[in-house]
Amino acid sequence: MQKNDLVTVAIEDIGVGGEGIGKVDGYTLFIKDAIIGDVVEAKIMKEIPLPMPLSVILSPSHTRKAVPAVQTMPMVA
C-alpha cells in the first residue's frame, strides 16, 4: 500500500479514540467515523498509523443508525 491508494476495509474493532480498526494486507488501519461491522473504502493518507478519513461506506454495519435530518424552526420574537 502506498499513499493515496484506496483500500476496502472491514471494521473489526474500535480504538480508544473511537476510530474503526481494520486490517488490509497485514497492516492495521484506523478509520475515522467507521463502526464495527462496516465495510468501507478509505484513502491511505500517510504511512504512519494515524486515523484516516472514511471515503465511502460500502456496506453499513447492522448497528449503524441513520442520522435524522435537522429541522429548523422560525424564530419567534
PDB file with one MODEL, atoms N, CA, C and O in Angstrom:
MODEL        1
ATOM      1  N   MET A   1       0.840  -1.183   0.000  1.00  0.00           N
ATOM      2  CA  MET A   1       0.000   0.000   0.000  1.00  0.00           C
ATOM      3  C   MET A   1       0.883   1.243   0.000  1.00  0.00           C
ATOM      4  O   MET A   1       1.926   1.297   0.651  1.00  0.00           O
ATOM      5  N   GLN A   2       0.429   2.230  -0.748  1.00  0.00           N
ATOM      6  CA  GLN A   2       1.148   3.489  -0.806  1.00  0.00           C
ATOM      7  C   GLN A   2       0.181   4.646  -0.576  1.00  0.00           C
ATOM      8  O   GLN A   2      -1.036   4.485  -0.664  1.00  0.00           O
ATOM      9  N   LYS A   3       0.738   5.794  -0.286  1.00  0.00           N
ATOM     10  CA  LYS A   3      -0.064   6.996  -0.076  1.00  0.00           C
ATOM     11  C   LYS A   3      -0.994   7.209  -1.277  1.00  0.00           C
ATOM     12  O   LYS A   3      -0.592   7.031  -2.426  1.00  0.00           O
ATOM     13  N   ASN A   4      -2.223   7.587  -0.995  1.00  0.00           N
ATOM     14  CA  ASN A   4      -3.292   7.879  -1.958  1.00  0.00           C
ATOM     15  C   ASN A   4      -3.972   6.646  -2.538  1.00  0.00           C
ATOM     16  O   ASN A   4      -4.890   6.787  -3.345  1.00  0.00           O
ATOM     17  N   ASP A   5      -3.553   5.440  -2.154  1.00  0.00           N
ATOM     18  CA  ASP A   5      -4.268   4.230  -2.567  1.00  0.00           C
ATOM     19  C   ASP A   5      -5.632   4.196  -1.890  1.00  0.00           C
ATOM     20  O   ASP A   5      -5.767   4.623  -0.744  1.00  0.00           O
ATOM     21  N   LEU A   6      -6.653   3.688  -2.597  1.00  0.00           N
ATOM     22  CA  LEU A   6      -7.959   3.432  -1.994  1.00  0.00           C
ATOM     23  C   LEU A   6      -8.011   1.963  -1.620  1.00  0.00           C
ATOM     24  O   LEU A   6      -7.681   1.098  -2.431  1.00  0.00           O
ATOM     25  N   VAL A   7      -8.428   1.680  -0.386  1.00  0.00           N
ATOM     26  CA  VAL A   7      -8.499   0.296   0.081  1.00  0.00           C
ATOM     27  C   VAL A   7      -9.888   0.017   0.649  1.00  0.00           C
ATOM     28  O   VAL A   7     -10.544   0.915   1.175  1.00  0.00           O
ATOM     29  N   THR A   8     -10.323  -1.222   0.539  1.00  0.00           N
ATOM     30  CA  THR A   8     -11.570  -1.663   1.148  1.00  0.00           C
ATOM     31  C   THR A   8     -11.214  -2.325   2.468  1.00  0.00           C
ATOM     32  O   THR A   8     -10.358  -3.208   2.521  1.00  0.00           O
ATOM     33  N   VAL A   9     -11.883  -1.887   3.544  1.00  0.00           N
ATOM     34  CA  VAL A   9     -11.542  -2.338   4.892  1.00  0.00           C
ATOM     35  C   VAL A   9     -12.805  -2.793   5.618  1.00  0.00           C
ATOM     36  O   VAL A   9     -13.804  -2.075   5.645  1.00  0.00           O
ATOM     37  N   ALA A  10     -12.758  -3.989   6.207  1.00  0.00           N
ATOM     38  CA  ALA A  10     -13.826  -4.456   7.097  1.00  0.00           C
ATOM     39  C   ALA A  10     -13.440  -4.036   8.514  1.00  0.00           C
ATOM     40  O   ALA A  10     -12.368  -4.390   9.004  1.00  0.00           O
ATOM     41  N   ILE A  11     -14.318  -3.284   9.163  1.00  0.00           N
ATOM     42  CA  ILE A  11     -14.026  -2.774  10.503  1.00  0.00           C
ATOM     43  C   ILE A  11     -14.344  -3.860  11.532  1.00  0.00           C
ATOM     44  O   ILE A  11     -15.470  -4.352  11.609  1.00  0.00           O
ATOM     45  N   GLU A  12     -13.325  -4.222  12.321  1.00  0.00           N
ATOM     46  CA  GLU A  12     -13.436  -5.332  13.265  1.00  0.00           C
ATOM     47  C   GLU A  12     -13.402  -4.912  14.724  1.00  0.00           C
ATOM     48  O   GLU A  12     -13.789  -5.684  15.601  1.00  0.00           O
ATOM     49  N   ASP A  13     -12.939  -3.680  14.995  1.00  0.00           N
ATOM     50  CA  ASP A  13     -12.785  -3.246  16.387  1.00  0.00           C
ATOM     51  C   ASP A  13     -12.867  -1.727  16.432  1.00  0.00           C
ATOM     52  O   ASP A  13     -12.891  -1.068  15.392  1.00  0.00           O
ATOM     53  N   ILE A  14     -12.910  -1.177  17.640  1.00  0.00           N
ATOM     54  CA  ILE A  14     -12.940   0.267  17.844  1.00  0.00           C
ATOM     55  C   ILE A  14     -11.750   0.653  18.710  1.00  0.00           C
ATOM     56  O   ILE A  14     -11.481   0.012  19.726  1.00  0.00           O
ATOM     57  N   GLY A  15     -11.030   1.713  18.302  1.00  0.00           N
ATOM     58  CA  GLY A  15      -9.881   2.194  19.066  1.00  0.00           C
ATOM     59  C   GLY A  15     -10.304   3.065  20.236  1.00  0.00           C
ATOM     60  O   GLY A  15     -11.478   3.405  20.378  1.00  0.00           O
ATOM     61  N   VAL A  16      -9.340   3.422  21.071  1.00  0.00           N
ATOM     62  CA  VAL A  16      -9.631   4.221  22.260  1.00  0.00           C
ATOM     63  C   VAL A  16     -10.124   5.622  21.904  1.00  0.00           C
ATOM     64  O   VAL A  16     -10.795   6.262  22.715  1.00  0.00           O
ATOM     65  N   GLY A  17      -9.800   6.108  20.705  1.00  0.00           N
ATOM     66  CA  GLY A  17     -10.275   7.419  20.259  1.00  0.00           C
ATOM     67  C   GLY A  17     -11.565   7.352  19.469  1.00  0.00           C
ATOM     68  O   GLY A  17     -12.021   8.367  18.943  1.00  0.00           O
ATOM     69  N   GLY A  18     -12.171   6.155  19.376  1.00  0.00           N
ATOM     70  CA  GLY A  18     -13.437   5.987  18.671  1.00  0.00           C
ATOM     71  C   GLY A  18     -13.299   5.631  17.203  1.00  0.00           C
ATOM     72  O   GLY A  18     -14.306   5.439  16.522  1.00  0.00           O
ATOM     73  N   GLU A  19     -12.080   5.538  16.702  1.00  0.00           N
ATOM     74  CA  GLU A  19     -11.887   5.210  15.300  1.00  0.00           C
ATOM     75  C   GLU A  19     -12.077   3.717  15.057  1.00  0.00           C
ATOM     76  O   GLU A  19     -11.777   2.894  15.922  1.00  0.00           O
ATOM     77  N   GLY A  20     -12.576   3.375  13.871  1.00  0.00           N
ATOM     78  CA  GLY A  20     -12.733   1.975  13.500  1.00  0.00           C
ATOM     79  C   GLY A  20     -11.374   1.374  13.169  1.00  0.00           C
ATOM     80  O   GLY A  20     -10.499   2.059  12.640  1.00  0.00           O
ATOM     81  N   ILE A  21     -11.198   0.092  13.482  1.00  0.00           N
ATOM     82  CA  ILE A  21      -9.935  -0.590  13.222  1.00  0.00           C
ATOM     83  C   ILE A  21     -10.188  -1.771  12.301  1.00  0.00           C
ATOM     84  O   ILE A  21     -11.081  -2.584  12.538  1.00  0.00           O
ATOM     85  N   GLY A  22      -9.387  -1.851  11.245  1.00  0.00           N
ATOM     86  CA  GLY A  22      -9.457  -2.971  10.319  1.00  0.00           C
ATOM     87  C   GLY A  22      -8.066  -3.292   9.806  1.00  0.00           C
ATOM     88  O   GLY A  22      -7.125  -2.528  10.023  1.00  0.00           O
ATOM     89  N   LYS A  23      -7.938  -4.416   9.129  1.00  0.00           N
ATOM     90  CA  LYS A  23      -6.628  -4.825   8.608  1.00  0.00           C
ATOM     91  C   LYS A  23      -6.718  -5.094   7.110  1.00  0.00           C
ATOM     92  O   LYS A  23      -7.695  -5.651   6.610  1.00  0.00           O
ATOM     93  N   VAL A  24      -5.653  -4.675   6.407  1.00  0.00           N
ATOM     94  CA  VAL A  24      -5.519  -4.914   4.968  1.00  0.00           C
ATOM     95  C   VAL A  24      -4.063  -5.279   4.699  1.00  0.00           C
ATOM     96  O   VAL A  24      -3.151  -4.541   5.069  1.00  0.00           O
ATOM     97  N   ASP A  25      -3.856  -6.413   4.058  1.00  0.00           N
ATOM     98  CA  ASP A  25      -2.503  -6.853   3.694  1.00  0.00           C
ATOM     99  C   ASP A  25      -1.538  -6.830   4.878  1.00  0.00           C
ATOM    100  O   ASP A  25      -0.370  -6.478   4.716  1.00  0.00           O
ATOM    101  N   GLY A  26      -2.015  -7.201   6.063  1.00  0.00           N
ATOM    102  CA  GLY A  26      -1.163  -7.243   7.241  1.00  0.00           C
ATOM    103  C   GLY A  26      -0.978  -5.911   7.949  1.00  0.00           C
ATOM    104  O   GLY A  26      -0.348  -5.863   9.006  1.00  0.00           O
ATOM    105  N   TYR A  27      -1.511  -4.830   7.394  1.00  0.00           N
ATOM    106  CA  TYR A  27      -1.432  -3.512   8.025  1.00  0.00           C
ATOM    107  C   TYR A  27      -2.696  -3.256   8.829  1.00  0.00           C
ATOM    108  O   TYR A  27      -3.799  -3.562   8.377  1.00  0.00           O
ATOM    109  N   THR A  28      -2.534  -2.691  10.025  1.00  0.00           N
ATOM    110  CA  THR A  28      -3.674  -2.275  10.832  1.00  0.00           C
ATOM    111  C   THR A  28      -3.995  -0.835  10.476  1.00  0.00           C
ATOM    112  O   THR A  28      -3.126   0.035  10.532  1.00  0.00           O
ATOM    113  N   LEU A  29      -5.257  -0.584  10.106  1.00  0.00           N
ATOM    114  CA  LEU A  29      -5.682   0.750   9.693  1.00  0.00           C
ATOM    115  C   LEU A  29      -6.703   1.305  10.668  1.00  0.00           C
ATOM    116  O   LEU A  29      -7.544   0.568  11.183  1.00  0.00           O
ATOM    117  N   PHE A  30      -6.631   2.592  10.920  1.00  0.00           N
ATOM    118  CA  PHE A  30      -7.536   3.292  11.821  1.00  0.00           C
ATOM    119  C   PHE A  30      -8.375   4.238  10.977  1.00  0.00           C
ATOM    120  O   PHE A  30      -7.833   5.125  10.317  1.00  0.00           O
ATOM    121  N   ILE A  31      -9.713   4.056  10.992  1.00  0.00           N
ATOM    122  CA  ILE A  31     -10.615   4.799  10.110  1.00  0.00           C
ATOM    123  C   ILE A  31     -11.594   5.631  10.939  1.00  0.00           C
ATOM    124  O   ILE A  31     -12.380   5.088  11.715  1.00  0.00           O
ATOM    125  N   LYS A  32     -11.538   6.958  10.766  1.00  0.00           N
ATOM    126  CA  LYS A  32     -12.480   7.843  11.464  1.00  0.00           C
ATOM    127  C   LYS A  32     -13.907   7.570  11.012  1.00  0.00           C
ATOM    128  O   LYS A  32     -14.137   7.251   9.846  1.00  0.00           O
ATOM    129  N   ASP A  33     -14.857   7.689  11.914  1.00  0.00           N
ATOM    130  CA  ASP A  33     -16.301   7.603  11.652  1.00  0.00           C
ATOM    131  C   ASP A  33     -16.781   6.223  11.220  1.00  0.00           C
ATOM    132  O   ASP A  33     -17.929   6.088  10.797  1.00  0.00           O
ATOM    133  N   ALA A  34     -15.942   5.196  11.311  1.00  0.00           N
ATOM    134  CA  ALA A  34     -16.363   3.831  10.980  1.00  0.00           C
ATOM    135  C   ALA A  34     -16.686   3.087  12.274  1.00  0.00           C
ATOM    136  O   ALA A  34     -16.083   3.344  13.316  1.00  0.00           O
ATOM    137  N   ILE A  35     -17.640   2.166  12.196  1.00  0.00           N
ATOM    138  CA  ILE A  35     -18.015   1.376  13.373  1.00  0.00           C
ATOM    139  C   ILE A  35     -17.887  -0.109  13.051  1.00  0.00           C
ATOM    140  O   ILE A  35     -17.830  -0.503  11.886  1.00  0.00           O
ATOM    141  N   ILE A  36     -17.842  -0.923  14.099  1.00  0.00           N
ATOM    142  CA  ILE A  36     -17.696  -2.371  13.929  1.00  0.00           C
ATOM    143  C   ILE A  36     -18.799  -2.892  13.013  1.00  0.00           C
ATOM    144  O   ILE A  36     -19.976  -2.592  13.209  1.00  0.00           O
ATOM    145  N   GLY A  37     -18.405  -3.674  12.012  1.00  0.00           N
ATOM    146  CA  GLY A  37     -19.350  -4.255  11.073  1.00  0.00           C
ATOM    147  C   GLY A  37     -19.422  -3.523   9.739  1.00  0.00           C
ATOM    148  O   GLY A  37     -19.898  -4.086   8.754  1.00  0.00           O
ATOM    149  N   ASP A  38     -18.952  -2.265   9.691  1.00  0.00           N
ATOM    150  CA  ASP A  38     -18.917  -1.528   8.424  1.00  0.00           C
ATOM    151  C   ASP A  38     -17.868  -2.142   7.498  1.00  0.00           C
ATOM    152  O   ASP A  38     -16.844  -2.650   7.956  1.00  0.00           O
ATOM    153  N   VAL A  39     -18.130  -2.091   6.219  1.00  0.00           N
ATOM    154  CA  VAL A  39     -17.111  -2.340   5.203  1.00  0.00           C
ATOM    155  C   VAL A  39     -16.986  -1.019   4.472  1.00  0.00           C
ATOM    156  O   VAL A  39     -17.954  -0.542   3.881  1.00  0.00           O
ATOM    157  N   VAL A  40     -15.796  -0.420   4.506  1.00  0.00           N
ATOM    158  CA  VAL A  40     -15.626   0.936   3.997  1.00  0.00           C
ATOM    159  C   VAL A  40     -14.501   1.010   2.978  1.00  0.00           C
ATOM    160  O   VAL A  40     -13.653   0.121   2.892  1.00  0.00           O
ATOM    161  N   GLU A  41     -14.516   2.079   2.218  1.00  0.00           N
ATOM    162  CA  GLU A  41     -13.408   2.407   1.334  1.00  0.00           C
ATOM    163  C   GLU A  41     -12.714   3.609   1.949  1.00  0.00           C
ATOM    164  O   GLU A  41     -13.363   4.595   2.298  1.00  0.00           O
ATOM    165  N   ALA A  42     -11.396   3.528   2.083  1.00  0.00           N
ATOM    166  CA  ALA A  42     -10.640   4.617   2.694  1.00  0.00           C
ATOM    167  C   ALA A  42      -9.397   4.894   1.869  1.00  0.00           C
ATOM    168  O   ALA A  42      -8.875   4.011   1.189  1.00  0.00           O
ATOM    169  N   LYS A  43      -8.933   6.127   1.938  1.00  0.00           N
ATOM    170  CA  LYS A  43      -7.749   6.545   1.202  1.00  0.00           C
ATOM    171  C   LYS A  43      -6.560   6.561   2.149  1.00  0.00           C
ATOM    172  O   LYS A  43      -6.630   7.142   3.232  1.00  0.00           O
ATOM    173  N   ILE A  44      -5.469   5.923   1.741  1.00  0.00           N
ATOM    174  CA  ILE A  44      -4.255   5.922   2.548  1.00  0.00           C
ATOM    175  C   ILE A  44      -3.677   7.332   2.503  1.00  0.00           C
ATOM    176  O   ILE A  44      -3.326   7.835   1.436  1.00  0.00           O
ATOM    177  N   MET A  45      -3.581   7.969   3.679  1.00  0.00           N
ATOM    178  CA  MET A  45      -3.102   9.346   3.749  1.00  0.00           C
ATOM    179  C   MET A  45      -1.617   9.428   4.075  1.00  0.00           C
ATOM    180  O   MET A  45      -0.895  10.251   3.512  1.00  0.00           O
ATOM    181  N   LYS A  46      -1.164   8.570   4.986  1.00  0.00           N
ATOM    182  CA  LYS A  46       0.228   8.562   5.417  1.00  0.00           C
ATOM    183  C   LYS A  46       0.610   7.133   5.736  1.00  0.00           C
ATOM    184  O   LYS A  46      -0.248   6.265   5.896  1.00  0.00           O
ATOM    185  N   GLU A  47       1.898   6.900   5.825  1.00  0.00           N
ATOM    186  CA  GLU A  47       2.353   5.562   6.147  1.00  0.00           C
ATOM    187  C   GLU A  47       2.423   5.319   7.652  1.00  0.00           C
ATOM    188  O   GLU A  47       2.643   4.186   8.081  1.00  0.00           O
ATOM    189  N   ILE A  48       2.242   6.359   8.457  1.00  0.00           N
ATOM    190  CA  ILE A  48       2.249   6.172   9.900  1.00  0.00           C
ATOM    191  C   ILE A  48       0.830   5.913  10.370  1.00  0.00           C
ATOM    192  O   ILE A  48      -0.118   6.345   9.714  1.00  0.00           O
ATOM    193  N   PRO A  49       0.657   5.218  11.492  1.00  0.00           N
ATOM    194  CA  PRO A  49      -0.701   4.824  11.909  1.00  0.00           C
ATOM    195  C   PRO A  49      -1.532   5.958  12.517  1.00  0.00           C
ATOM    196  O   PRO A  49      -1.709   6.017  13.734  1.00  0.00           O
ATOM    197  N   LEU A  50      -2.031   6.840  11.682  1.00  0.00           N
ATOM    198  CA  LEU A  50      -2.958   7.878  12.113  1.00  0.00           C
ATOM    199  C   LEU A  50      -4.338   7.554  11.580  1.00  0.00           C
ATOM    200  O   LEU A  50      -4.455   6.913  10.536  1.00  0.00           O
ATOM    201  N   PRO A  51      -5.398   7.984  12.275  1.00  0.00           N
ATOM    202  CA  PRO A  51      -6.732   7.745  11.729  1.00  0.00           C
ATOM    203  C   PRO A  51      -6.882   8.406  10.367  1.00  0.00           C
ATOM    204  O   PRO A  51      -6.548   9.578  10.195  1.00  0.00           O
ATOM    205  N   MET A  52      -7.390   7.641   9.392  1.00  0.00           N
ATOM    206  CA  MET A  52      -7.599   8.179   8.050  1.00  0.00           C
ATOM    207  C   MET A  52      -9.077   8.439   7.843  1.00  0.00           C
ATOM    208  O   MET A  52      -9.913   7.771   8.451  1.00  0.00           O
ATOM    209  N   PRO A  53      -9.413   9.397   6.997  1.00  0.00           N
ATOM    210  CA  PRO A  53     -10.837   9.700   6.778  1.00  0.00           C
ATOM    211  C   PRO A  53     -11.543   8.588   6.008  1.00  0.00           C
ATOM    212  O   PRO A  53     -10.965   7.934   5.139  1.00  0.00           O
ATOM    213  N   LEU A  54     -12.776   8.404   6.347  1.00  0.00           N
ATOM    214  CA  LEU A  54     -13.641   7.450   5.670  1.00  0.00           C
ATOM    215  C   LEU A  54     -14.037   8.035   4.318  1.00  0.00           C
ATOM    216  O   LEU A  54     -14.479   9.182   4.257  1.00  0.00           O
ATOM    217  N   SER A  55     -13.890   7.279   3.240  1.00  0.00           N
ATOM    218  CA  SER A  55     -14.283   7.771   1.916  1.00  0.00           C
ATOM    219  C   SER A  55     -15.731   7.403   1.630  1.00  0.00           C
ATOM    220  O   SER A  55     -16.553   8.271   1.335  1.00  0.00           O
ATOM    221  N   VAL A  56     -16.045   6.101   1.719  1.00  0.00           N
ATOM    222  CA  VAL A  56     -17.383   5.612   1.384  1.00  0.00           C
ATOM    223  C   VAL A  56     -17.698   4.415   2.270  1.00  0.00           C
ATOM    224  O   VAL A  56     -16.835   3.570   2.509  1.00  0.00           O
ATOM    225  N   ILE A  57     -18.939   4.341   2.759  1.00  0.00           N
ATOM    226  CA  ILE A  57     -19.398   3.131   3.446  1.00  0.00           C
ATOM    227  C   ILE A  57     -19.951   2.213   2.376  1.00  0.00           C
ATOM    228  O   ILE A  57     -20.990   2.500   1.782  1.00  0.00           O
ATOM    229  N   LEU A  58     -19.261   1.106   2.124  1.00  0.00           N
ATOM    230  CA  LEU A  58     -19.695   0.177   1.087  1.00  0.00           C
ATOM    231  C   LEU A  58     -20.803  -0.733   1.590  1.00  0.00           C
ATOM    232  O   LEU A  58     -21.723  -1.071   0.845  1.00  0.00           O
ATOM    233  N   SER A  59     -20.715  -1.130   2.856  1.00  0.00           N
ATOM    234  CA  SER A  59     -21.710  -1.998   3.476  1.00  0.00           C
ATOM    235  C   SER A  59     -21.835  -1.584   4.942  1.00  0.00           C
ATOM    236  O   SER A  59     -20.945  -1.881   5.738  1.00  0.00           O
ATOM    237  N   PRO A  60     -22.928  -0.901   5.314  1.00  0.00           N
ATOM    238  CA  PRO A  60     -23.047  -0.408   6.685  1.00  0.00           C
ATOM    239  C   PRO A  60     -23.260  -1.537   7.691  1.00  0.00           C
ATOM    240  O   PRO A  60     -23.845  -2.575   7.379  1.00  0.00           O
ATOM    241  N   SER A  61     -22.772  -1.304   8.889  1.00  0.00           N
ATOM    242  CA  SER A  61     -22.990  -2.221   9.998  1.00  0.00           C
ATOM    243  C   SER A  61     -24.482  -2.289  10.307  1.00  0.00           C
ATOM    244  O   SER A  61     -25.211  -1.321  10.093  1.00  0.00           O
ATOM    245  N   HIS A  62     -24.928  -3.425  10.807  1.00  0.00           N
ATOM    246  CA  HIS A  62     -26.342  -3.536  11.190  1.00  0.00           C
ATOM    247  C   HIS A  62     -26.662  -2.664  12.398  1.00  0.00           C
ATOM    248  O   HIS A  62     -27.834  -2.409  12.674  1.00  0.00           O
ATOM    249  N   THR A  63     -25.638  -2.199  13.128  1.00  0.00           N
ATOM    250  CA  THR A  63     -25.870  -1.337  14.285  1.00  0.00           C
ATOM    251  C   THR A  63     -25.814   0.144  13.933  1.00  0.00           C
ATOM    252  O   THR A  63     -26.117   0.990  14.773  1.00  0.00           O
ATOM    253  N   ARG A  64     -25.429   0.467  12.699  1.00  0.00           N
ATOM    254  CA  ARG A  64     -25.365   1.869  12.283  1.00  0.00           C
ATOM    255  C   ARG A  64     -26.783   2.414  12.129  1.00  0.00           C
ATOM    256  O   ARG A  64     -27.646   1.759  11.544  1.00  0.00           O
ATOM    257  N   LYS A  65     -27.019   3.611  12.655  1.00  0.00           N
ATOM    258  CA  LYS A  65     -28.326   4.249  12.555  1.00  0.00           C
ATOM    259  C   LYS A  65     -28.217   5.480  11.680  1.00  0.00           C
ATOM    260  O   LYS A  65     -27.208   6.185  11.706  1.00  0.00           O
ATOM    261  N   ALA A  66     -29.254   5.734  10.909  1.00  0.00           N
ATOM    262  CA  ALA A  66     -29.286   6.921  10.069  1.00  0.00           C
ATOM    263  C   ALA A  66     -29.400   8.150  10.958  1.00  0.00           C
ATOM    264  O   ALA A  66     -30.106   8.138  11.967  1.00  0.00           O
ATOM    265  N   VAL A  67     -28.709   9.196  10.580  1.00  0.00           N
ATOM    266  CA  VAL A  67     -28.782  10.443  11.337  1.00  0.00           C
ATOM    267  C   VAL A  67     -30.042  11.174  10.896  1.00  0.00           C
ATOM    268  O   VAL A  67     -30.224  11.425   9.705  1.00  0.00           O
ATOM    269  N   PRO A  68     -30.918  11.521  11.846  1.00  0.00           N
ATOM    270  CA  PRO A  68     -32.150  12.215  11.456  1.00  0.00           C
ATOM    271  C   PRO A  68     -31.846  13.604  10.909  1.00  0.00           C
ATOM    272  O   PRO A  68     -30.899  14.262  11.340  1.00  0.00           O
ATOM    273  N   ALA A  69     -32.655  14.038   9.960  1.00  0.00           N
ATOM    274  CA  ALA A  69     -32.494  15.373   9.388  1.00  0.00           C
ATOM    275  C   ALA A  69     -32.829  16.414  10.447  1.00  0.00           C
ATOM    276  O   ALA A  69     -33.748  16.235  11.246  1.00  0.00           O
ATOM    277  N   VAL A  70     -32.076  17.491  10.438  1.00  0.00           N
ATOM    278  CA  VAL A  70     -32.322  18.574  11.392  1.00  0.00           C
ATOM    279  C   VAL A  70     -33.363  19.513  10.787  1.00  0.00           C
ATOM    280  O   VAL A  70     -33.222  19.982   9.658  1.00  0.00           O
ATOM    281  N   GLN A  71     -34.390  19.768  11.553  1.00  0.00           N
ATOM    282  CA  GLN A  71     -35.438  20.672  11.084  1.00  0.00           C
ATOM    283  C   GLN A  71     -35.284  21.986  11.824  1.00  0.00           C
ATOM    284  O   GLN A  71     -35.260  22.008  13.055  1.00  0.00           O
ATOM    285  N   THR A  72     -35.180  23.065  11.096  1.00  0.00           N
ATOM    286  CA  THR A  72     -35.052  24.373  11.742  1.00  0.00           C
ATOM    287  C   THR A  72     -36.431  24.978  11.933  1.00  0.00           C
ATOM    288  O   THR A  72     -37.328  24.808  11.107  1.00  0.00           O
ATOM    289  N   MET A  73     -36.574  25.677  13.028  1.00  0.00           N
ATOM    290  CA  MET A  73     -37.862  26.312  13.343  1.00  0.00           C
ATOM    291  C   MET A  73     -37.656  27.827  13.266  1.00  0.00           C
ATOM    292  O   MET A  73     -36.606  28.333  13.660  1.00  0.00           O
ATOM    293  N   PRO A  74     -38.656  28.545  12.759  1.00  0.00           N
ATOM    294  CA  PRO A  74     -38.528  30.005  12.668  1.00  0.00           C
ATOM    295  C   PRO A  74     -38.439  30.618  14.070  1.00  0.00           C
ATOM    296  O   PRO A  74     -39.075  30.139  15.010  1.00  0.00           O
ATOM    297  N   MET A  75     -37.654  31.666  14.192  1.00  0.00           N
ATOM    298  CA  MET A  75     -37.515  32.376  15.469  1.00  0.00           C
ATOM    299  C   MET A  75     -38.792  33.164  15.735  1.00  0.00           C
ATOM    300  O   MET A  75     -39.334  33.810  14.839  1.00  0.00           O
ATOM    301  N   VAL A  76     -39.258  33.102  16.958  1.00  0.00           N
ATOM    302  CA  VAL A  76     -40.450  33.860  17.366  1.00  0.00           C
ATOM    303  C   VAL A  76     -39.990  34.975  18.279  1.00  0.00           C
ATOM    304  O   VAL A  76     -39.290  34.729  19.262  1.00  0.00           O
ATOM    305  N   ALA A  77     -40.377  36.195  17.962  1.00  0.00           N
ATOM    306  CA  ALA A  77     -39.933  37.352  18.765  1.00  0.00           C
ATOM    307  C   ALA A  77     -40.799  37.559  19.958  1.00  0.00           C
ATOM    308  O   ALA A  77     -40.567  38.484  20.736  1.00  0.00           O
TER     309      ALA A  77
ENDMDL
END
